[in-house]
Structures are given as structure tokens and as C-alpha cells.
Amino acid sequence: MSSSLTDLLSAALSARADLITALHAEQTDAYRVFHGTAEGAPGLTVDRYGAVLLAQTFHRPLSEEQLAELQAFYASALPGLMLVWNDRSARNSRIANTLTPEQQALAAQPSEFSELGVRYRFQARHAGQDPWLFLDLRAARRRVMAEAEGKSLLNMFAYTCGVGVAAAKAGASHVVNVDFSESSLAVGKDNARLNALPIRLRFVKSDAFAALRQYAGLGQAKMVRGKHLPPFPELAAHRFDMVFLDPPRYAKSPFGVVDLVRDYAALFKPALLATAEGGSLICCNNDARVSREDWLDQLQRSASKAGRPVREAQWIAPEADFPSLDDNPPLKTLLLRV
């Protein structure tokens, strides 16, 4: 990170001028204002969430001078917004930097923001480490809203249920959000309450494999190799018009292993079987080591093997506040018609 940080921040904000105007017209006040990987300061991001600017560092902390430069620039360029810095450059991406008691109180204060007319909760500091809504998925949520009217949606790895709430706001007939984290689903329920939704959303606390296998009609055993599996909710087989699949890069549980590099198919097959004939499956893969072409080929082969070939595949690229140097962003999102 060079001493020309102010110049980098200014160039990034100027490049977004038209986009920000368009987003505000769509009732959106949440977007990335600086994407350091592509804009000259790798490891630094700055996101706007309503009245809050969240700066995050992933490679190394900001120096006192850099923090002062960041604060001074945005105080002038985006006056009235509170800036919070979360340093996540330490091991396991845990937030490492401490704030003054006054700063901490402000950072932990609940607030709200809008995206595409949908309201969401936000706190710059909370018990977890990630923001409660990932802004690079706005393009995917936009697409879900464009297609959701009158359709049923299964939102897997729902986190704070942004996709599910957006779908319901856009007229989905039935929405199920599945996540293993009770605290994340609690935020999702708050997000649902913030919006005048025409339907009541369902929230299911479950391991993803256990839920998907049951919805797919494959069933979930209660014992494996003579050992009892942890309790899980019993769910009836059901096929959804749309399935949204946004798994973490790697996670291991007694029910299975999520591995976006080596075995996406382990999740993809039951998700595909839980998708109605003629329906849509939206898959995300945020591991930079996975190439678009190889991943698409893997999913197409897996679908054919399952007897549910892909009829059409469309890429959903992150919007312009997430620029990429090589037009190959880490987050890859595919809409598959099956």
C-alpha cells in the first residue's frame, strides 16, 4: 500500500459515480467503494452499508498514517458516514484491532440499509467476523428477484437469508432458508421483519447435507458405521422451482465434507435432485483456484450422470463495484436451467 492511498481511493470513487447514481435510484445504499485487489491496494476493501463505511484489511493492518488518510478522504468525499475498520489480517481472519469504547459502541450499534428496495440489518462489529450481507452477491440477488415471482425457492447455506428475503419481496410463493447457524438465521428473521413480505418465510436450522438429501428424496440415515449422527430436523421430499447454493470454501461435518475445489458435486447432486423439472439452480463458487470452464464442465457432467442434464447455463458476474483485473473474479455464479 503506497503513500498515494488518497489518489487510489479517489480514482475508485470516481469510477463508480454513474453506478452509485443508478444504485441510489434503485433504492440501494450498499456497495463497495474500494476494491483494493484491482484498484491498487491489495488486501484493503471499503464497503458502504447505509450510514456506515466498513474498511477491512486482509493482508496486513493499516498504519496510523494510512488509517488517518482513509478517514480524512471519506470524511470529505462521503460526509456524514461513520467509518469502522476491521483488521482481519491475523490468523483465521478474526478481527484483531481494538476500538475505543466509544468507537466500539458505535460499531456494535444495529442499523439498516437498502439493496434493490429490500431492507437489511447491519452491524459493523458483531459476534462473527463477516458482514451480514456479502455485496458481491448483489448481482445474484438481483437475478433471483427478476425470476422469483410465483416460484418456490430453497436457499441453502442461507447465512442471514438475504437471497430468501429478496425472493419473497419479489413475489416468491414459498421460501425455505437453511443454515446450521442459529445466530445467522436470527438475523435473517430480523431481515424478514424489516420488510412487508407477502408470505411467511421458513427458517430451518440444519446441516446442509441432511437437508438437501431429504428434500432430494434420497433420505438421511441416522447412523453411519454404527455411530449415531447428530440430531437433524426431519424434512419431507420436495422439489423447488429455484435452488440457491452458496457454500463456504471448505467445511466438514459428520454428514459430509464441503469442498469447492475437489468435490462440489457432493452438494450439487442432491441440490439438483431437489430442483423441479424445468427449474433453475444458482450455484456459487468463491474459490479463486477453481477455473470457470473446469467448474462448469464438472457441473454439466454431474448433471448428465444424475439424469438431469443442464439445458442452459448463464454466468452472473459481480457488478461494477467489484472490478477484476483479468475478468475472472474469485466469485463465480452460474444459473443453470435443468
Secondary structure as GFF3:
##gff-version 3
##sequence-region A 1 338
A	DSSP	alpha_helix	5	15	.	.	.	ID=ss1
A	DSSP	alpha_helix	17	25	.	.	.	ID=ss2
A	DSSP	beta_strand	30	35	.	.	.	ID=ss3
A	DSSP	alpha_helix	36	39	.	.	.	ID=ss4
A	DSSP	beta_strand	44	49	.	.	.	ID=ss5
A	DSSP	beta_strand	52	57	.	.	.	ID=ss6
A	DSSP	alpha_helix	64	77	.	.	.	ID=ss7
A	DSSP	beta_strand	82	87	.	.	.	ID=ss8
A	DSSP	three_ten_helix	91	93	.	.	.	ID=ss9
A	DSSP	alpha_helix	101	107	.	.	.	ID=ss10
A	DSSP	beta_strand	111	115	.	.	.	ID=ss11
A	DSSP	beta_strand	118	122	.	.	.	ID=ss12
A	DSSP	three_ten_helix	135	137	.	.	.	ID=ss13
A	DSSP	alpha_helix	138	147	.	.	.	ID=ss14
A	DSSP	beta_strand	152	156	.	.	.	ID=ss15
A	DSSP	alpha_helix	162	169	.	.	.	ID=ss16
A	DSSP	beta_strand	174	179	.	.	.	ID=ss17
A	DSSP	alpha_helix	182	194	.	.	.	ID=ss18
A	DSSP	beta_strand	202	205	.	.	.	ID=ss19
A	DSSP	alpha_helix	208	215	.	.	.	ID=ss20
A	DSSP	beta_strand	223	224	.	.	.	ID=ss21
A	DSSP	beta_strand	227	228	.	.	.	ID=ss22
A	DSSP	beta_strand	240	245	.	.	.	ID=ss23
A	DSSP	beta_strand	250	253	.	.	.	ID=ss24
A	DSSP	beta_strand	256	259	.	.	.	ID=ss25
A	DSSP	alpha_helix	265	273	.	.	.	ID=ss26
A	DSSP	beta_strand	275	285	.	.	.	ID=ss27
A	DSSP	alpha_helix	292	305	.	.	.	ID=ss28
A	DSSP	beta_strand	312	315	.	.	.	ID=ss29
A	DSSP	beta_strand	332	337	.	.	.	ID=ss30
###
